[in-house]
Amino acid sequence: MDTEALLARALEETHAVERLIERGEWQQAVDHNAARQRLLAEAFGHDPAAIARGMAPHLRAIADEILALNNRLIGLAEHRRRSVERESDVLQLGQRAAAAYHRAGTDR
């Protein structure tokens, strides 16, 4: 596969990761992210900075879009992680309250 095809596939995988994170399908997101990483590694080889400097403008545009989406994915994943933590805290509070209510009822 040439660089353009690799970057196009990496962009598709990046969009897939975004959709999966939004749906909370973390394992599938991890799997697609691994595929995305492999494509990017193949596209850029061992010296991404050197390749990026000599990259054709249309390829540079694809790489820039992937980078922008990558930054968005980091923020989205962090937001989802905090949301899950809040939900867990609320669940734990409810469990503690139910246990305390049960203990109070059996103490009578």
MMTF fields as JSON, N, C-alpha, C and O atoms, coordinates in Angstrom:
{
  "mmtfVersion": "1.0.0",
  "mmtfProducer": "UNKNOWN",
  "numBonds": 431,
  "numAtoms": 432,
  "numGroups": 108,
  "numChains": 1,
  "numModels": 1,
  "chainsPerModel": [1],
  "groupsPerChain": [108],
  "chainIdList": ["A"],
  "bondAtomList": [4, 2, 8, 6, 12, 10, 16, 14, 20, 18, 24, 22, 28, 26, 32, 30, 36, 34, 40, 38, 44, 42, 48, 46, 52, 50, 56, 54, 60, 58, 64, 62, 68, 66, 72, 70, 76, 74, 80, 78, 84, 82, 88, 86, 92, 90, 96, 94, 100, 98, 104, 102, 108, 106, 112, 110, 116, 114, 120, 118, 124, 122, 128, 126, 132, 130, 136, 134, 140, 138, 144, 142, 148, 146, 152, 150, 156, 154, 160, 158, 164, 162, 168, 166, 172, 170, 176, 174, 180, 178, 184, 182, 188, 186, 192, 190, 196, 194, 200, 198, 204, 202, 208, 206, 212, 210, 216, 214, 220, 218, 224, 222, 228, 226, 232, 230, 236, 234, 240, 238, 244, 242, 248, 246, 252, 250, 256, 254, 260, 258, 264, 262, 268, 266, 272, 270, 276, 274, 280, 278, 284, 282, 288, 286, 292, 290, 296, 294, 300, 298, 304, 302, 308, 306, 312, 310, 316, 314, 320, 318, 324, 322, 328, 326, 332, 330, 336, 334, 340, 338, 344, 342, 348, 346, 352, 350, 356, 354, 360, 358, 364, 362, 368, 366, 372, 370, 376, 374, 380, 378, 384, 382, 388, 386, 392, 390, 396, 394, 400, 398, 404, 402, 408, 406, 412, 410, 416, 414, 420, 418, 424, 422, 428, 426],
  "bondOrderList": [1, 1, 1, 1, 1, 1, 1, 1, 1, 1, 1, 1, 1, 1, 1, 1, 1, 1, 1, 1, 1, 1, 1, 1, 1, 1, 1, 1, 1, 1, 1, 1, 1, 1, 1, 1, 1, 1, 1, 1, 1, 1, 1, 1, 1, 1, 1, 1, 1, 1, 1, 1, 1, 1, 1, 1, 1, 1, 1, 1, 1, 1, 1, 1, 1, 1, 1, 1, 1, 1, 1, 1, 1, 1, 1, 1, 1, 1, 1, 1, 1, 1, 1, 1, 1, 1, 1, 1, 1, 1, 1, 1, 1, 1, 1, 1, 1, 1, 1, 1, 1, 1, 1, 1, 1, 1, 1],
  "groupList": [{"groupName": "MET", "atomNameList": ["N", "CA", "C", "O"], "elementList": ["N", "C", "C", "O"], "formalChargeList": [0, 0, 0, 0], "bondAtomList": [1, 0, 2, 1, 3, 2], "bondOrderList": [1, 1, 2], "singleLetterCode": "M", "chemCompType": "L-PEPTIDE LINKING"}, {"groupName": "ASP", "atomNameList": ["N", "CA", "C", "O"], "elementList": ["N", "C", "C", "O"], "formalChargeList": [0, 0, 0, 0], "bondAtomList": [1, 0, 2, 1, 3, 2], "bondOrderList": [1, 1, 2], "singleLetterCode": "D", "chemCompType": "L-PEPTIDE LINKING"}, {"groupName": "THR", "atomNameList": ["N", "CA", "C", "O"], "elementList": ["N", "C", "C", "O"], "formalChargeList": [0, 0, 0, 0], "bondAtomList": [1, 0, 2, 1, 3, 2], "bondOrderList": [1, 1, 2], "singleLetterCode": "T", "chemCompType": "L-PEPTIDE LINKING"}, {"groupName": "GLU", "atomNameList": ["N", "CA", "C", "O"], "elementList": ["N", "C", "C", "O"], "formalChargeList": [0, 0, 0, 0], "bondAtomList": [1, 0, 2, 1, 3, 2], "bondOrderList": [1, 1, 2], "singleLetterCode": "E", "chemCompType": "L-PEPTIDE LINKING"}, {"groupName": "ALA", "atomNameList": ["N", "CA", "C", "O"], "elementList": ["N", "C", "C", "O"], "formalChargeList": [0, 0, 0, 0], "bondAtomList": [1, 0, 2, 1, 3, 2], "bondOrderList": [1, 1, 2], "singleLetterCode": "A", "chemCompType": "L-PEPTIDE LINKING"}, {"groupName": "LEU", "atomNameList": ["N", "CA", "C", "O"], "elementList": ["N", "C", "C", "O"], "formalChargeList": [0, 0, 0, 0], "bondAtomList": [1, 0, 2, 1, 3, 2], "bondOrderList": [1, 1, 2], "singleLetterCode": "L", "chemCompType": "L-PEPTIDE LINKING"}, {"groupName": "ARG", "atomNameList": ["N", "CA", "C", "O"], "elementList": ["N", "C", "C", "O"], "formalChargeList": [0, 0, 0, 0], "bondAtomList": [1, 0, 2, 1, 3, 2], "bondOrderList": [1, 1, 2], "singleLetterCode": "R", "chemCompType": "L-PEPTIDE LINKING"}, {"groupName": "HIS", "atomNameList": ["N", "CA", "C", "O"], "elementList": ["N", "C", "C", "O"], "formalChargeList": [0, 0, 0, 0], "bondAtomList": [1, 0, 2, 1, 3, 2], "bondOrderList": [1, 1, 2], "singleLetterCode": "H", "chemCompType": "L-PEPTIDE LINKING"}, {"groupName": "VAL", "atomNameList": ["N", "CA", "C", "O"], "elementList": ["N", "C", "C", "O"], "formalChargeList": [0, 0, 0, 0], "bondAtomList": [1, 0, 2, 1, 3, 2], "bondOrderList": [1, 1, 2], "singleLetterCode": "V", "chemCompType": "L-PEPTIDE LINKING"}, {"groupName": "ILE", "atomNameList": ["N", "CA", "C", "O"], "elementList": ["N", "C", "C", "O"], "formalChargeList": [0, 0, 0, 0], "bondAtomList": [1, 0, 2, 1, 3, 2], "bondOrderList": [1, 1, 2], "singleLetterCode": "I", "chemCompType": "L-PEPTIDE LINKING"}, {"groupName": "GLY", "atomNameList": ["N", "CA", "C", "O"], "elementList": ["N", "C", "C", "O"], "formalChargeList": [0, 0, 0, 0], "bondAtomList": [1, 0, 2, 1, 3, 2], "bondOrderList": [1, 1, 2], "singleLetterCode": "G", "chemCompType": "PEPTIDE LINKING"}, {"groupName": "TRP", "atomNameList": ["N", "CA", "C", "O"], "elementList": ["N", "C", "C", "O"], "formalChargeList": [0, 0, 0, 0], "bondAtomList": [1, 0, 2, 1, 3, 2], "bondOrderList": [1, 1, 2], "singleLetterCode": "W", "chemCompType": "L-PEPTIDE LINKING"}, {"groupName": "GLN", "atomNameList": ["N", "CA", "C", "O"], "elementList": ["N", "C", "C", "O"], "formalChargeList": [0, 0, 0, 0], "bondAtomList": [1, 0, 2, 1, 3, 2], "bondOrderList": [1, 1, 2], "singleLetterCode": "Q", "chemCompType": "L-PEPTIDE LINKING"}, {"groupName": "ASN", "atomNameList": ["N", "CA", "C", "O"], "elementList": ["N", "C", "C", "O"], "formalChargeList": [0, 0, 0, 0], "bondAtomList": [1, 0, 2, 1, 3, 2], "bondOrderList": [1, 1, 2], "singleLetterCode": "N", "chemCompType": "L-PEPTIDE LINKING"}, {"groupName": "PHE", "atomNameList": ["N", "CA", "C", "O"], "elementList": ["N", "C", "C", "O"], "formalChargeList": [0, 0, 0, 0], "bondAtomList": [1, 0, 2, 1, 3, 2], "bondOrderList": [1, 1, 2], "singleLetterCode": "F", "chemCompType": "L-PEPTIDE LINKING"}, {"groupName": "PRO", "atomNameList": ["N", "CA", "C", "O"], "elementList": ["N", "C", "C", "O"], "formalChargeList": [0, 0, 0, 0], "bondAtomList": [1, 0, 2, 1, 3, 2], "bondOrderList": [1, 1, 2], "singleLetterCode": "P", "chemCompType": "L-PEPTIDE LINKING"}, {"groupName": "SER", "atomNameList": ["N", "CA", "C", "O"], "elementList": ["N", "C", "C", "O"], "formalChargeList": [0, 0, 0, 0], "bondAtomList": [1, 0, 2, 1, 3, 2], "bondOrderList": [1, 1, 2], "singleLetterCode": "S", "chemCompType": "L-PEPTIDE LINKING"}, {"groupName": "TYR", "atomNameList": ["N", "CA", "C", "O"], "elementList": ["N", "C", "C", "O"], "formalChargeList": [0, 0, 0, 0], "bondAtomList": [1, 0, 2, 1, 3, 2], "bondOrderList": [1, 1, 2], "singleLetterCode": "Y", "chemCompType": "L-PEPTIDE LINKING"}],
  "groupTypeList": [0, 1, 2, 3, 4, 5, 5, 4, 6, 4, 5, 3, 3, 2, 7, 4, 8, 3, 6, 5, 9, 3, 6, 10, 3, 11, 12, 12, 4, 8, 1, 7, 13, 4, 4, 6, 12, 6, 5, 5, 4, 3, 4, 14, 10, 7, 1, 15, 4, 4, 9, 4, 6, 10, 0, 4, 15, 7, 5, 6, 4, 9, 4, 1, 3, 9, 5, 4, 5, 13, 13, 6, 5, 9, 10, 5, 4, 3, 7, 6, 6, 6, 16, 8, 3, 6, 3, 16, 1, 8, 5, 12, 5, 10, 12, 6, 4, 4, 4, 4, 17, 7, 6, 4, 10, 2, 1, 6],
  "groupIdList": [1, 2, 3, 4, 5, 6, 7, 8, 9, 10, 11, 12, 13, 14, 15, 16, 17, 18, 19, 20, 21, 22, 23, 24, 25, 26, 27, 28, 29, 30, 31, 32, 33, 34, 35, 36, 37, 38, 39, 40, 41, 42, 43, 44, 45, 46, 47, 48, 49, 50, 51, 52, 53, 54, 55, 56, 57, 58, 59, 60, 61, 62, 63, 64, 65, 66, 67, 68, 69, 70, 71, 72, 73, 74, 75, 76, 77, 78, 79, 80, 81, 82, 83, 84, 85, 86, 87, 88, 89, 90, 91, 92, 93, 94, 95, 96, 97, 98, 99, 100, 101, 102, 103, 104, 105, 106, 107, 108],
  "secStructList": [7, 7, 2, 2, 2, 2, 2, 2, 2, 2, 2, 2, 2, 2, 2, 2, 2, 2, 2, 2, 2, 2, 2, 6, 7, 2, 2, 2, 2, 2, 2, 2, 2, 2, 2, 2, 2, 2, 2, 2, 2, 2, 2, 2, 6, 6, 7, 2, 2, 2, 2, 2, 2, 6, 7, 7, 2, 2, 2, 2, 2, 2, 2, 2, 2, 2, 2, 2, 2, 2, 2, 2, 2, 2, 2, 2, 2, 2, 2, 2, 2, 2, 2, 2, 2, 2, 2, 2, 2, 2, 2, 2, 2, 2, 2, 2, 2, 2, 2, 2, 2, 2, 2, 2, 2, 2, 7, 7],
  "xCoordList": [0.849, 0.0, 0.894, 1.913, 0.507, 1.292, 0.89, -0.086, 1.637, 1.421, 0.018, -0.612, -0.48, -1.819, -2.877, -3.772, -2.783, -3.742, -3.636, -4.648, -2.414, -2.22, -2.831, -3.492, -2.614, -3.177, -4.697, -5.382, -5.224, -6.684, -7.287, -8.305, -6.663, -7.154, -7.007, -7.889, -5.893, -5.704, -6.772, -7.25, -7.148, -8.215, -9.548, -10.306, -9.831, -11.052, -11.052, -12.064, -9.921, -9.82, -9.984, -10.578, -9.463, -9.603, -11.073, -11.529, -11.813, -13.255, -13.973, -14.893, -13.554, -14.155, -13.899, -14.798, -12.672, -12.345, -13.237, -13.746, -13.426, -14.271, -15.7, -16.27, -16.266, -17.642, -17.738, -18.696, -16.749, -16.769, -16.634, -17.3, -15.786, -15.653, -16.964, -17.404, -17.587, -18.86, -19.932, -20.813, -19.865, -20.851, -20.417, -21.158, -19.226, -18.741, -18.249, -18.169, -17.921, -17.435, -15.91, -15.241, -15.381, -13.963, -13.055, -12.028, -13.401, -12.513, -12.401, -11.31, -13.517, -13.463, -12.676, -11.95, -12.819, -12.048, -10.554, -9.757, -10.183, -8.771, -8.273, -7.168, -9.09, -8.702, -8.505, -7.524, -9.441, -9.328, -8.154, -7.488, -7.907, -6.773, -5.454, -4.523, -5.376, -4.166, -3.955, -2.832, -5.034, -4.942, -4.506, -3.69, -5.05, -4.7, -3.216, -2.537, -2.726, -1.316, -0.406, 0.626, -0.801, -0.005, 0.05, 1.104, -1.095, -1.143, -0.269, 0.456, -0.338, 0.478, 1.964, 2.785, 2.3, 3.707, 4.219, 5.35, 3.376, 3.787, 3.894, 4.787, 2.977, 2.997, 4.209, 4.809, 4.566, 5.638, 6.967, 7.986, 6.985, 8.234, 8.86, 8.161, 10.155, 10.875, 11.228, 11.715, 10.999, 11.353, 10.19, 10.259, 9.121, 7.937, 8.217, 7.604, 9.121, 9.405, 10.007, 9.631, 10.929, 11.556, 10.532, 10.538, 9.674, 8.653, 7.663, 7.283, 7.236, 6.258, 6.799, 6.047, 8.079, 8.662, 8.591, 8.376, 8.767, 8.758, 7.435, 7.372, 6.386, 5.105, 4.352, 4.364, 3.711, 2.872, 1.736, 1.262, 1.299, 0.264, -1.015, -1.574, -1.484, -2.731, -2.522, -3.441, -1.314, -1.024, -0.862, -1.294, -0.242, -0.077, -1.453, -1.633, -2.417, -3.772, -4.419, -5.081, -4.231, -4.78, -4.107, -4.777, -2.786, -2.055, -2.491, -2.639, -2.698, -3.158, -4.561, -4.852, -5.423, -6.772, -6.709, -7.43, -5.854, -5.679, -5.185, -5.66, -4.234, -3.71, -4.789, -4.891, -5.589, -6.668, -7.685, -8.13, -8.043, -8.977, -8.371, -9.067, -7.085, -6.403, -6.522, -6.816, -6.296, -6.425, -7.857, -8.078, -8.833, -10.241, -10.528, -11.246, -9.974, -10.189, -9.642, -10.253, -8.508, -7.932, -8.892, -9.154, -9.414, -10.374, -11.664, -12.205, -12.155, -13.387, -13.21, -14.078, -12.104, -11.85, -11.733, -12.251, -11.072, -10.938, -12.307, -12.603, -13.137, -14.489, -15.308, -15.989, -15.24, -15.983, -15.472, -16.259, -14.16, -13.58, -14.11, -14.489, -14.132, -14.65, -16.135, -16.594, -16.879, -18.304, -18.527, -19.397, -17.751, -17.859, -17.475, -18.106, -16.453, -16.054, -17.178, -17.443, -17.842, -18.968, -20.103, -20.678, -20.423, -21.476, -21.124, -21.991, -19.882, -19.426, -19.558, -19.987, -19.191, -19.315, -20.768, -21.056, -21.676, -23.099, -23.601, -24.361, -23.186, -23.588, -23.082, -23.823, -21.828, -21.256, -21.984, -22.224, -22.331, -23.073, -24.436, -24.872, -25.103, -26.393, -26.279, -27.135, -25.23, -25.022, -24.767, -25.28, -23.972, -23.708, -24.987, -25.232, -25.79, -27.042, -27.995, -28.641, -28.078, -28.956, -28.474, -29.285, -27.161, -26.613, -26.899, -27.251, -26.753, -27.034, -28.518, -28.871, -29.379, -30.819, -31.157, -31.96, -30.539, -30.783, -30.315, -31.016, -29.135, -28.623, -29.527, -29.782, -30.008, -30.873, -32.19, -32.749, -32.678, -33.92, -33.776, -34.742, -32.606, -32.404, -31.991, -31.984, -31.649, -31.245, -32.455, -32.287, -33.619, -34.793, -35.26, -36.239],
  "yCoordList": [-1.174, 0.0, 1.237, 1.275, 2.243, 3.468, 4.373, 4.095, 5.44, 6.327, 6.903, 6.98, 7.306, 7.889, 6.88, 7.226, 5.659, 4.623, 4.306, 4.108, 4.259, 3.997, 5.101, 4.824, 6.346, 7.466, 7.498, 7.813, 7.176, 7.126, 6.063, 6.301, 4.902, 3.832, 4.249, 3.978, 4.907, 5.377, 6.395, 6.408, 7.242, 8.217, 7.499, 7.871, 6.481, 5.688, 5.036, 5.053, 4.464, 3.828, 4.86, 4.564, 6.059, 7.116, 7.473, 7.643, 7.586, 7.847, 6.69, 6.914, 5.468, 4.298, 4.342, 4.073, 4.682, 4.796, 5.841, 5.623, 6.961, 8.036, 7.533, 7.745, 6.871, 6.355, 5.35, 5.371, 4.487, 3.454, 4.058, 3.611, 5.06, 5.722, 6.405, 6.336, 7.064, 7.742, 6.757, 7.113, 5.519, 4.493, 3.716, 2.866, 4.006, 3.313, 1.904, 1.092, 1.603, 0.269, 0.286, 0.356, 0.221, 0.458, -0.593, -0.247, -1.857, -2.901, -2.793, -2.921, -2.56, -2.403, -1.151, -1.144, -0.09, 1.129, 0.857, 1.347, 0.07, -0.288, -1.096, -0.871, -2.025, -2.852, -1.998, -2.168, -1.083, -0.214, 0.753, 1.084, 1.199, 2.086, 1.362, 1.957, 0.09, -0.687, -0.794, -0.663, -1.031, -1.093, 0.26, 0.327, 1.317, 2.676, 2.953, 3.543, 2.521, 2.725, 1.979, 2.499, 0.762, -0.01, 0.692, 0.764, 1.203, 1.91, 3.152, 3.421, 3.906, 5.117, 4.778, 5.461, 3.729, 3.314, 2.913, 3.226, 2.222, 1.815, 3.027, 3.093, 3.98, 5.17, 6.046, 6.599, 6.168, 7.087, 6.405, 7.085, 5.105, 4.41, 4.808, 5.014, 4.915, 5.182, 6.645, 7.017, 7.491, 8.908, 9.772, 10.348, 9.871, 10.616, 12.083, 12.659, 12.707, 14.123, 14.35, 15.297, 13.5, 13.647, 13.436, 14.161, 12.474, 12.209, 13.355, 13.777, 13.867, 14.949, 16.199, 16.917, 16.462, 17.658, 17.563, 18.571, 16.378, 16.213, 15.721, 15.286, 15.783, 15.213, 16.135, 17.356, 15.543, 16.3, 16.972, 16.439, 18.139, 18.893, 18.1, 18.212, 17.302, 16.564, 15.476, 15.161, 14.9, 13.914, 14.614, 14.109, 15.763, 16.548, 16.907, 16.899, 17.218, 17.551, 16.358, 16.527, 15.157, 13.953, 13.735, 13.448, 13.873, 13.687, 14.721, 14.395, 15.963, 17.01, 16.707, 16.968, 16.159, 15.793, 14.659, 14.679, 13.685, 12.592, 13.134, 12.719, 14.06, 14.651, 15.415, 15.29, 16.197, 16.947, 15.994, 16.209, 14.948, 13.959, 13.225, 12.914, 12.953, 12.288, 13.13, 12.605, 14.417, 15.305, 15.313, 15.34, 15.288, 15.225, 13.91, 13.895, 12.807, 11.497, 11.461, 10.873, 12.081, 12.129, 12.841, 12.36, 13.983, 14.718, 13.94, 13.928, 13.296, 12.513, 11.335, 11.069, 10.639, 9.492, 9.959, 9.301, 11.064, 11.595, 11.979, 11.7, 12.617, 12.991, 11.747, 11.717, 10.724, 9.476, 8.781, 8.234, 8.804, 8.186, 8.872, 8.207, 10.199, 10.931, 10.644, 10.538, 10.519, 10.213, 8.845, 8.696, 7.848, 6.5, 6.527, 5.857, 7.292, 7.398, 8.004, 7.547, 9.042, 9.655, 8.651, 8.548, 7.916, 6.905, 5.846, 5.403, 5.444, 4.459, 5.011, 4.298, 6.271, 6.899, 6.915, 6.619, 7.259, 7.3, 5.901, 5.727, 4.911, 3.528, 3.062, 2.44, 3.361, 2.961, 3.653, 3.039, 4.917, 5.643, 4.987, 4.825, 4.615, 3.942, 2.597, 2.239, 1.861, 0.573, 0.748, -0.014, 1.756, 2.012, 2.444, 2.04, 3.257, 3.701, 2.53, 2.423, 1.652, 0.484, -0.43, -0.966, -0.608, -1.449, -0.831, -1.543, 0.486, 1.158, 1.055, 0.839, 1.205, 1.075, -0.329, -0.511, -1.328, -2.716, -2.97, -3.614, -2.463, -2.644, -1.952, -2.488, -0.773, -0.025, -0.779, -0.76, -1.436, -2.191, -3.454, -3.891, -4.054, -5.291, -4.999, -5.909, -3.752, -3.39, -3.178, -3.085, -3.104, -2.801, -3.987, -3.888],
  "zCoordList": [0.0, 0.0, 0.0, 0.689, -0.774, -0.786, 0.383, 1.079, 0.592, 1.74, 1.746, 2.801, 0.597, 0.528, 0.979, 1.751, 0.511, 0.894, 2.385, 3.057, 2.893, 4.328, 5.177, 6.178, 4.783, 5.543, 5.437, 6.41, 4.266, 4.101, 5.016, 5.666, 5.064, 5.957, 7.425, 8.239, 7.76, 9.138, 9.507, 10.641, 8.568, 8.823, 9.053, 9.948, 8.253, 8.451, 9.831, 10.531, 10.216, 11.534, 12.652, 13.689, 12.445, 13.441, 13.634, 14.764, 12.537, 12.635, 13.339, 14.126, 13.056, 13.718, 15.218, 16.014, 15.602, 17.029, 17.685, 18.785, 17.024, 17.562, 17.795, 18.865, 16.795, 16.929, 18.083, 18.856, 18.188, 19.229, 20.62, 21.554, 20.77, 22.068, 22.434, 23.582, 21.46, 21.73, 22.176, 22.958, 21.684, 22.071, 23.312, 23.806, 23.81, 25.0, 24.731, 25.653, 23.497, 23.128, 23.174, 22.143, 24.389, 24.624, 24.014, 23.43, 24.131, 23.595, 22.086, 21.53, 21.426, 19.971, 19.599, 18.604, 20.397, 20.141, 20.262, 19.462, 21.27, 21.451, 20.245, 19.752, 19.784, 18.63, 17.375, 16.651, 17.123, 15.952, 16.1, 15.119, 17.321, 17.527, 17.243, 16.701, 17.605, 17.309, 15.799, 15.312, 15.069, 13.61, 13.049, 12.13, 13.602, 13.188, 13.433, 12.593, 14.588, 14.914, 13.932, 13.51, 13.578, 12.613, 11.25, 10.619, 10.814, 9.53, 9.547, 8.589, 10.632, 10.735, 10.787, 10.174, 11.516, 11.583, 10.201, 9.83, 9.455, 8.114, 7.184, 6.34, 7.347, 6.489, 6.763, 5.841, 8.035, 8.403, 8.681, 8.798, 8.789, 9.03, 10.35, 11.342, 10.36, 11.609, 11.799, 12.866, 10.795, 10.909, 10.429, 9.342, 11.224, 10.781, 10.507, 9.608, 11.252, 11.034, 9.651, 8.96, 9.247, 7.927, 6.82, 5.825, 6.979, 5.967, 5.897, 4.805, 7.051, 7.082, 6.393, 5.733, 6.537, 5.9, 4.381, 3.708, 3.843, 2.397, 1.84, 0.69, 2.63, 2.244, 1.275, 1.429, 0.299, -0.634, 0.132, 1.135, -0.334, 0.402, 0.688, 1.78, -0.274, -0.024, 1.034, 1.789, 1.09, 2.135, 3.483, 4.519, 3.447, 4.68, 5.253, 6.47, 4.393, 4.842, 5.547, 6.572, 5.003, 5.642, 6.998, 7.99, 7.034, 8.292, 9.329, 10.507, 8.898, 9.817, 10.355, 11.522, 9.501, 9.943, 10.97, 11.967, 10.725, 11.686, 13.018, 14.076, 12.971, 14.197, 14.953, 16.174, 14.252, 14.897, 15.532, 16.659, 14.802, 15.349, 16.538, 17.505, 16.463, 17.572, 18.845, 19.919, 18.715, 19.872, 20.396, 21.606, 19.483, 19.897, 20.613, 21.613, 20.111, 20.736, 22.159, 23.051, 22.364, 23.712, 24.658, 25.76, 24.23, 25.05, 25.269, 26.375, 24.224, 24.321, 25.269, 26.1, 25.15, 26.029, 27.484, 28.387, 27.711, 29.074, 29.636, 30.798, 28.818, 29.244, 29.595, 30.62, 28.741, 28.999, 30.26, 31.032, 30.465, 31.662, 32.923, 33.886, 32.909, 34.087, 34.295, 35.432, 33.215, 33.305, 33.942, 34.8, 33.529, 34.099, 35.581, 36.399, 35.924, 37.328, 38.171, 39.283, 37.63, 38.36, 38.544, 39.628, 37.484, 37.576, 38.609, 39.361, 38.653, 39.63, 41.052, 41.959, 41.242, 42.563, 43.028, 44.188, 42.127, 42.473, 42.807, 43.76, 42.038, 42.293, 43.653, 44.414, 43.959, 45.248, 46.403, 47.442, 46.223, 47.255, 47.48, 48.62, 46.394, 46.516, 47.218, 48.027, 46.91, 47.564, 49.06, 49.88, 49.405, 50.831, 51.55, 52.687, 50.89, 51.493, 51.699, 52.741, 50.701, 50.826, 51.95, 52.705, 52.061, 53.138, 54.492, 55.433, 54.609, 55.886, 56.225, 57.385, 55.242, 55.472, 55.937, 56.853, 55.303, 55.681, 57.12, 57.9, 57.462, 58.822, 59.829, 60.907, 59.488, 60.412, 60.626, 61.723, 59.579, 59.699, 60.512, 61.138, 60.523, 61.281, 62.729, 63.558, 63.041, 64.394, 65.307, 66.523, 64.776, 65.599, 66.392, 67.133]
}
